[in-house]
Every structure is written in structure tokens, then in C-alpha cells.
Amino acid sequence: MESIQKWLDTGCKYPEGVELYAAMPGCMPLLLRRLQEGHDPVKHEKLKYELRKILKQNIVPAQPQPVAIPAAVTPVVVVAHAPAEPPAPDAKQKLLFHHLPPELRPVLQEANALFAEKCLLKTTLNDLAPEMESEALELCTRIYALTQKNARCWQKIDYWQEHRKVPPLEVPKHSALGGAQLAKKQQNLFSSISRLKKRLEQNRLQYEAAEHVAARARLLAAIAKKAGNLIKQEDELLHITQLIEAKA
């Protein structure tokens, strides 16, 4: 089982994980064929779930060692140690509603609700019987969607924490567009977002290398503008994708 633990610790690469699963004694042929059809986020989550389950089932508990009883009891001096300080909480766990402007408080509320729902679904997933493949895949799909939505919320909150500006929150409406128009708009947004991410990364690198205060201030303003535009375009892309799926 060391190979599974090593895979989990080193990034969970999909092709290596499928090979590992194929070599396991409890491998289910139907699921293996699905996994071998190619990568997608849902199958990747299912693969990690199955390998973790196999690892958990094959962990051998340590056997208790016999305790030697000394012939005579020797007084023992107990040294009292100060209790270790608890680890600092994650910055996201410390964030409270009054830390944010009113416009972003509903976003934090949504992020917290999405995280709680995702935790509940993960617990349900872990409790499923091994043969309940279709139920597990459905749960993985829902967990992945919740993870994406949660990340979108935190992208807006992180933007405000970095730039002290409220990011764009209004999403353009495209419900009147037809299927072909939506598909074209979706492809245009894919290209635009890709270019925007590259320019944003270039600005960040230039900001790190800049030595003059004026240059750093100019680049920081450019970063804030592009990051806000990225949030707007990614929200719009998500909205359009949902419309396309609804029309399908």
C-alpha cells in the first residue's frame, strides 16, 4: 500500500492512479473501463476515493507489545511541559462578516454554505458501499461543482483583501441569446480569459522585479484592473455555460 500513499502524497496524477487501481486485487472491471476512457474531474475524484478506500482497508493496526513488569518500582520524576500552542487558524476561517464591505458579506455567506454542503457530501461519499458506483459518481460531480462555486466566491473576497476594492459582482445577462450565439460567446470568453491570465501573470512578474515606487504603483493598478476584469469574465463564462447546459 506504500505505492498508493506515495501517489496521494505526490500530486495524484491521473494516469499513474489508473495503473495503480488496475493492479489492486479489489479492482472493479466496470469502473476501471470508465477510468481508462480518459480524464475528467469527476472520474479523478472517484479514482482518489477508491484508492483511499483500498488504502484504509489494508492498513494493519499495530499489535500491542507485551509490557515488562519491573521487579521493583523506582520513583519517577515527572517533568511538566507547557502545552503546545494550537496552530494558527486558517485566514479564511478567521474572516468574519464585519471584516468585509456590505457588498461582499453575502459572498462570504455563500462560500461558507457551499463549504458546509461539500463537507456533508464528502461524508456521504465515504459511507457508500463499494458497489454503489453510480451514486458515488453523482456525488463526485456535485462535490466538484460546489468546489468550483466556492472558489469563485473566494476569488472575489481575495480580490478585496488584496486591492481593497469591491470586485465586479454584476453578471451580464444572455438569456435572450440562441444556442449558436451562446456557443460563440463562450468560445470568445475562453480566448479572452486565456489572454487576460497571461497578461496578468506578466504584470505580477514585472511588479516583483520593479525597483521604483512609481513603476510598482502603476503595475499594481494594472494588476487590480486585470484581476477585476478576470473575475467579471469568468462569472460571465459560468453563466453562459449554465445557459448552454440548460438548453441542451
C-alpha positions in Angstrom: 0.0 0.0 0.0 3.0 2.3 0.1 2.6 3.0 -3.7 -1.0 4.4 -3.0 0.3 6.6 -0.2 3.1 7.8 -2.4 0.7 8.6 -5.2 -1.6 10.6 -2.8 1.4 12.5 -1.4 2.9 13.4 -4.8 0.0 15.1 -6.7 -2.4 12.2 -7.6 -1.5 12.1 -11.3 -4.4 10.5 -13.1 -2.6 8.0 -15.5 -0.5 6.7 -12.7 -3.5 6.4 -10.4 -5.4 4.4 -13.0 -2.4 2.0 -13.4 -2.3 1.6 -9.6 -6.1 0.9 -9.4 -5.8 -1.7 -12.2 -3.2 -3.6 -10.2 -5.3 -3.7 -7.0 -6.9 -7.0 -6.1 -10.3 -5.3 -5.4 -10.3 -3.5 -8.7 -13.8 -3.3 -10.3 -13.6 -4.0 -14.0 -16.6 -1.8 -15.0 -15.2 1.2 -13.0 -11.7 0.5 -14.5 -13.0 0.7 -18.0 -14.6 4.1 -17.2 -11.4 5.4 -15.7 -9.4 4.2 -18.7 -11.7 6.1 -21.1 -9.9 9.4 -20.2 -9.6 12.0 -17.5 -12.3 14.3 -16.3 -12.6 15.9 -12.8 -15.4 13.6 -11.7 -13.5 10.4 -12.6 -10.4 11.8 -11.0 -12.3 12.4 -7.7 -13.7 8.8 -7.9 -10.2 7.4 -8.5 -8.9 9.2 -5.4 -11.8 8.0 -3.4 -11.4 4.3 -4.4 -7.6 4.3 -3.8 -8.0 5.9 -0.4 -10.7 3.3 0.5 -8.3 0.5 -0.6 -5.5 2.0 1.5 -7.8 2.3 4.5 -9.0 -1.3 4.2 -5.4 -2.6 4.1 -3.9 -0.7 7.0 -2.9 -3.3 9.5 -3.3 -2.0 13.1 -0.1 -2.1 15.2 0.0 -5.1 17.6 0.3 -4.3 21.2 3.7 -5.1 22.6 4.0 -7.1 25.9 4.6 -4.9 28.8 7.6 -5.9 31.0 6.8 -5.6 34.7 9.8 -4.3 36.7 10.9 -6.2 39.7 10.9 -3.1 41.8 9.1 0.2 41.4 11.5 3.2 41.0 10.2 6.6 41.7 9.8 8.6 38.5 10.3 12.4 38.3 7.6 13.8 36.0 8.6 17.0 34.2 5.7 19.2 33.4 5.9 20.7 29.9 3.9 23.8 28.8 1.1 22.7 26.5 1.9 23.2 22.8 0.2 26.2 21.3 -2.6 25.3 18.9 -1.9 26.0 15.3 -2.9 29.4 13.9 -6.3 29.1 12.3 -6.6 29.5 8.5 -7.1 33.0 7.3 -10.4 32.0 5.7 -11.6 30.6 9.0 -10.8 33.8 10.8 -12.6 36.0 8.3 -15.9 37.4 9.8 -18.7 39.3 8.1 -17.8 42.7 9.7 -14.3 42.3 8.1 -15.9 42.8 4.7 -17.8 45.6 3.0 -21.6 45.1 2.9 -21.5 44.1 -0.8 -19.3 41.1 -0.1 -21.0 39.8 3.0 -23.5 37.7 1.0 -20.5 36.3 -0.9 -18.9 35.1 2.3 -22.2 33.6 3.5 -22.5 31.7 0.2 -18.9 30.5 0.5 -19.5 29.2 4.0 -22.7 27.4 3.0 -21.0 25.8 -0.1 -18.2 24.6 2.1 -20.6 23.0 4.6 -22.6 21.3 1.9 -19.4 20.0 0.3 -18.2 18.5 3.7 -21.6 16.8 4.1 -21.5 15.3 0.7 -17.9 14.0 1.2 -19.1 12.3 4.4 -21.9 10.7 2.5 -19.5 9.6 -0.2 -17.2 8.0 2.3 -20.1 6.0 3.7 -21.2 4.5 0.4 -20.8 0.8 -0.2 -18.1 -0.2 -2.8 -20.7 -1.4 -5.3 -22.6 1.9 -5.4 -20.6 3.3 -8.3 -23.3 5.4 -9.9 -24.2 7.1 -6.6 -20.5 7.8 -6.0 -20.0 9.3 -9.4 -23.1 11.6 -8.9 -21.7 12.7 -5.5 -18.3 13.4 -7.0 -20.0 15.6 -9.7 -21.9 17.6 -7.1 -18.7 18.0 -4.9 -16.7 19.2 -7.9 -19.4 21.8 -8.8 -19.5 23.0 -5.2 -15.8 23.3 -5.1 -15.8 25.4 -8.2 -18.5 27.7 -6.9 -16.7 28.1 -3.5 -13.5 29.0 -5.3 -15.4 31.7 -7.3 -16.6 33.2 -4.0 -13.2 33.3 -2.5 -11.7 34.8 -5.7 -13.9 37.9 -5.1 -13.1 38.1 -1.4 -9.3 37.6 -2.0 -9.5 40.4 -4.6 -10.9 42.8 -2.0 -8.4 41.8 0.6 -5.5 42.4 -1.9 -6.7 45.6 -3.5 -9.3 47.0 -1.0 -11.8 47.4 -3.9 -15.1 45.6 -4.4 -14.7 43.4 -7.5 -17.4 43.4 -10.2 -20.4 41.5 -8.9 -22.9 42.0 -11.7 -23.1 39.3 -14.4 -24.2 40.3 -17.9 -27.5 38.5 -18.8 -27.6 36.5 -22.0 -30.8 34.5 -21.6 -32.2 36.0 -24.8 -29.4 34.6 -27.0 -29.9 31.4 -29.0 -27.7 28.3 -28.8 -25.3 29.2 -31.6 -24.9 32.8 -30.2 -24.2 31.4 -26.7 -21.6 28.9 -28.1 -19.8 31.7 -30.0 -19.8 34.0 -26.9 -18.5 31.1 -24.8 -15.6 30.5 -27.2 -14.7 34.2 -27.3 -14.7 34.3 -23.5 -12.4 31.2 -23.3 -9.9 33.0 -25.6 -10.2 36.4 -23.8 -9.7 34.8 -20.3 -6.7 32.9 -21.5 -5.1 36.1 -22.9 -6.0 38.0 -19.7 -4.4 35.5 -17.4 -1.2 35.6 -19.4 -1.1 39.4 -19.2 -1.9 39.4 -15.5 0.9 36.9 -14.8 3.3 39.1 -16.8 2.3 42.2 -14.7 2.8 40.3 -11.5 6.3 39.3 -12.5 7.1 42.8 -13.6 5.7 44.1 -10.3 8.0 41.8 -8.3 11.0 42.9 -10.4 10.3 46.6 -10.3 12.5 48.8 -8.1 11.0 52.2 -8.4 7.9 53.2 -6.4 6.2 54.8 -9.4 6.6 51.7 -11.5 5.3 49.5 -8.8 2.3 51.7 -8.2 1.5 51.7 -12.0 1.8 47.9 -12.2 -0.3 47.4 -9.1 -3.1 49.4 -10.6 -2.8 47.4 -13.8 -2.9 44.2 -11.8 -6.1 45.3 -9.9 -7.8 46.3 -13.2 -7.0 43.0 -14.9 -7.8 40.8 -11.9 -11.2 42.6 -11.6 -11.9 42.1 -15.3 -10.9 38.4 -15.0 -13.5 37.9 -12.2 -16.2 39.5 -14.4 -15.3 37.4 -17.5 -15.2 34.2 -15.5 -18.5 34.9 -13.9 -20.0 35.6 -17.4 -18.5 32.4 -18.8 -20.0 30.4 -15.9 -23.4 32.0 -16.6 -23.2 31.3 -20.3 -22.1 27.7 -19.7 -25.1 27.1 -17.4 -27.4 28.5 -20.1 -26.0 26.2 -22.7 -26.4 23.2 -20.5 -30.0 24.2 -19.7 -30.8 24.4 -23.4 -29.1 21.1 -24.3 
